[in-house]
Amino acid sequence: MIEKKSFGRVSPLLLVLLALGFFFAAYNLLSMITQNKAYGSEKWLWDGMELSGVTDLPLGMRKAGSSHSKFHVALTATDSRYSQWQCRIMYYWYKRVKDMPGSNMGKFTRILHSGKPDNLMEEIPTFVVSPLPEGLDRGYVVLNRPWAFVQWLESATIEEEYILMAEPDHIFVNPLPNLAHGDHPAGYPFFYIKPAEHKDIIRKFYPEENGPVSDVDPIGNSPVIIKKSLLEEISPTWMNISLRMKDDPATDKAFGWVLEMYAYAVASALHGVRHILYKDFMVQPPWDLDVGKKFIIHYTYGCDYSLKGQLTYGKIGAWRFDKRSYLTGPPPRNLSLPPPGVPETVVRLVKMVNEATANIPNWDNSNQG
């Protein structure tokens, strides 16, 4: 049975007042075209395992061991066909790697913030929550994400001590251990999240008395493995900061489609939480070329190539895979493989999509609501 809970720690009056000041805006799904920034990397020995992908460890962590506690896999989603087919592929690969050696993955929940059940309730473990009041997200759909986590954390029974915040367009390519340690979550350093370059804006939400801007980690909320008790503290702040940022024209313009990611980073800093920055957490084709021992493929960017295997990003290629080509329904089974010369990450992505669609029942009918 699905229960609807009150707003809890987040005042409904705040939501109503903020809603009065908002106007509806279209959600822009264009990908950011930018050059990947290379992160410096040091090698750390962590509980006997060499973590070559760690770019930074919080103070006191350099001699600490890793956590072996199970973590709950949670992602937020809508009932749109676009979201549904990605969730089905993501859940397929979760089941494939969950019990492999090296995995600390626990149970799985799709947090559905459409306010009502959909046709995947029997296929994917799902918890239904309410969306933000109409108009409050101003067409920026992911603004519902922090509010969805607030409701889920307040209302659901979660057995695991830790939570992995994931997204529908994540594919588990290797079994994922718990990369967090104690009160130090593990996050992925995004090359386009640069708090220091937006100091004036960050200071609107992270005042100088709270500490230096460098305390704001270059992350989003996903992928992050975090202690459940910490996420319960951070989530209401994350939601309120997201709404405040969206209501500030200069911040909204500067941060655009990554506004909610900055909001999570700021909210974490406000609670004194620093993340272990782990660049090998995931890969993002076509920019990242090799899978190696990475754990997640994040297919947010379009992959366009000539038949000679040359990247034509920003221009539709003779061969392409772009999730936005399937906004109204799922990709067909048995997608054509990339031409020779295309990076391993792209080839692996398409092969994994093909395996999932070949094995998920009624895939050809999954575009029917």
Disulfide bonds with the S-S distance in Angstrom:
none
